[in-house]
Each structure stands twice: as structure tokens, then as C-alpha cells.
Amino acid sequence: MEITNNLNQDIIHAPQWFKDAIEDKPSSEIIKNPHGDISYSSWNSKDESKDLIILIHGTGAHKKWWDPIAPHFRDCANIVAIDLPGMGDSSFRDSYGIKDFGECIVSVIEKEKDKKNISNIFIVGHSLGGHVAGYVASERKDLINNIIIIDTFIRPPDYDPNQHSSPLRMIKHYQDKTDIIKRFRLMPKQDCLNDWYLRYIAEYSVKNIEAGWRWKFDDVMFSSLERLFGYTFSFGCPALFIHGEDSLLTSGSILDNIKNTYGDIMTFEGVPGAAHHVPLDKPLELVSIIKEHLYKN
């Protein structure tokens, strides 16, 4: 794909379903918070549904990763896609942690419940978002009715965080928008045939400040994020773990350990032809799997 500063021209070869989805514009919402404001997108259901689907992105990503996917659920639910703190259009914070992220998700749910006649809350989280989904469902069993975790690396009991380091992504500034967009890469590294999808999310991964164009995420987060070491999920609602069959993050013994640990409270489904970034690799297949899980009855 030739990358220019014209998004519409760059994705002109995208399939029609994709173009239709990103034209189904959500409303933009903000929750004020003394530690940093929370930004999220909201799509109303077409039939006054009482269901709410919460979409949570992975590390360094943002809510607009879900723009091509979220509108496909409007026939059965209200949908929100959230920018976690320090990412997307949510504010930077002094510190970051899964527990804090979970509280942000709960605040969004409570706001949406106040606005709409919501009875059922479903959380879908990819990668880091899967950890957040599992934490919220474990801590707020009274609130969550169903969760879906997508290709999340759930650490084994003997995992030693001191033996592993997070990727260091120091922020650099670029004078030209096209230059920084050309440097957009998925982490962990993988190929993705849907280059129009990559181009779309890259467009909203950058911002222009006085020093130049930079990535939106707070690079401090990568080295300081407080994770859930030693935490065991205990959610009681129905749960599905979706994994890319070509994903390095859930390959081999990693997936076996997750099944051994949570096989009694989660079901599992692999997606052929998908690596870690299942929403980008197989978006329509993912929509079908989610709908089948949430509405199979």
C-alpha cells in the first residue's frame, strides 16, 4: 500500500463492509476524572436493546481499533469502545495499573446505565484488554453478565516478571505526518494482510503537538504498568477465550496452561489464519464468534 496523508485515498481498496462500518460514526464521550479523563465512543442499538457491549483494546492501542467492528453489533446491543488511561484520547496519568483500568471501565458502565435502560453487561477485551475484562468480571460479579477474552497472555503460576521486560517505546517526534504513519507496526510483530485496516488505525494513533507528530500513548506506561502478577480470575459469568491459531502469545504450553487453569470457567475457540491481532486479521469471523457466544440461545 502507498501511504500518503490522505486516509480515504489510501484505503480506497478496502472492502465495502469496512467502509460502511467506519461511516457509522459513534458519539464521542468523556468522563471527567481527577486522575485523568477517560474518552470513549458510543453506538446506540437499533432496537432499544437492554444489552451493553464494552470493547477494550490492547497495550498502546486505542478505541478506534474497534470502529470497523462495533457497528456490526448495533442490531443486538448498545456498544462502547474505551480508550484506557494513557492511550488514545484519554489523559495521561501519574501511574498505571490494571486495577485502575478496571475502575475506569466500571465508571463508563455506570454512566451508560444511567443514560440507557441497560440490563446486561458484556465485556470484550483484546490482549491487555482481556486482563482488564477478567479483572472487572472477577471483582464485580454483580455487574458483568458475560466476558470474551481475545488472545490474552495469561501468565502461568511460576511466571517471574523479573525475567521478562516490556518493550521500550520511547516517544520520538516527526515533522511529517506521513513519515510517522509509515512507521506504524503491530506489537508483537506480525504480518497482517488487511493493510487498509492497519492504515485506518494508524491514522488515529498519532497526534500533532508543538514538537511535531508523535504516537498518542504515554511511553512511560510500558515500563511502569502495574500488572496482575499472582492474581487468579474468579468470574462466575459465562466466558469465552478466543485465540489466533497462529498467535505466538498463546502458542504451545501457554495456551495449555490457560486451559488447565481456567478450563472449568471458560470455553475456548481458535481462529484459523489469525495471529495475535485477531480483530485485524479476521474481523468478520470475530464478529460471528462473538455473536454466537453472546446470543446462542
Secondary structure, 3 states (H helix, E strand, C coil): CCCCCCHHHHCCCCCHHHHHHHHCCCEEEEECCCCCCEEEEEECCCCCCCEEEEEECCCCCCHHHHCCCHHHHCCCCEEEEECCCCCCCCCCCCCCEHHHHHHHHHHHHHHHHHHCCCCEEEEEEECHHHHHHHHHHHHCCCCCCEEEEECCCCCCCCCCHHHCCCCCCCCCCECCHHHHHHCCCCCCCCCCCCHHHHHHHHHCCEEEECCEEEECCCCCHHHHCECCCCCCCCCCCCEEEEEECCCCCCCCHHHHHHHHHHCCCCEEEEECCCCCCHHHHCHHHHHHHHHHHHCCC
